[in-house]
């Protein structure tokens, strides 16, 4: 086959396939945040370092939606960490640690499968101006034990988002443990949110089985924000309880309020 014929066939294939993608959209997005830091403590040598995610978490991703017809749409979202100072991704070893989902959307709501933020962790995302990074980020100021610090996201999750009715929406998640012998890693949570005009309100509940003995970390929280135009006031409170399977609820031992 001659080179000219190969080119002609390639152009023809591209033109014939263009109609299939006419109702599709794919977006490439990301944030590159890198900074330098100088630290000097008394009686210790000074130190200059380069760091990531000073104001916003470094990220790189793809997301897209395709119209399937009949009111149905399919979507996907793949999002990875980016450490600009070294060119690496997440230390967890997961390429798309931040989010890896596929969705089916219609007038009845959205069904979403894969790794994603839990509904119970959305108070931090929506009502903490520092999120989970920076000097005042929730990962720094929260009293949640280090063993549970990754409760923001879960693998193997099935989510359902209802349609929005006058600003009111319900989000639910069930994350599979994928174990034949224990429930460790199983997670269930829900968030009821009201977003209408300048007012935003949320209530969340979640429970995670943290070990083979059946101990559970339970989250309950409320958040609110009001946008006055020049300034937006926001705040939230989260109550964490560690419940032992054999003894029921123990005393309140971990909480964070902002």
Order of alpha helices (4+ residues) and beta strands (2+ residues): alpha-beta-beta-beta-beta-beta-beta-beta-alpha-alpha-beta-beta-beta-beta-beta-beta-beta-beta
